[in-house]
């Protein structure tokens, strides 16, 4: 079967608004301390609920451009590693 993980490590990383630096830090940690081959699922479905309205930095959704920018950075780093 294709597309199904049978073993290994899959990290699910929730991207928060304004969290580009945190995301880069998390990816660097995975690359440097685990393995560049580790699968990372970038979850861009953050939706502000409950008390998020109290915090300006969390009281908004991710933009389409931001979430795809993170994906492009991740793929570029994987490509550079493979070269």
Secondary structure, 3 states (H helix, E strand, C coil): CCCCCCCCCEEEEECCCCCHHHHHHHHHHHHHHHCCCCEEEEECCCCCCCCHHHCCCCCCCCCHHHHHHHHHHHHHHHHHHHC
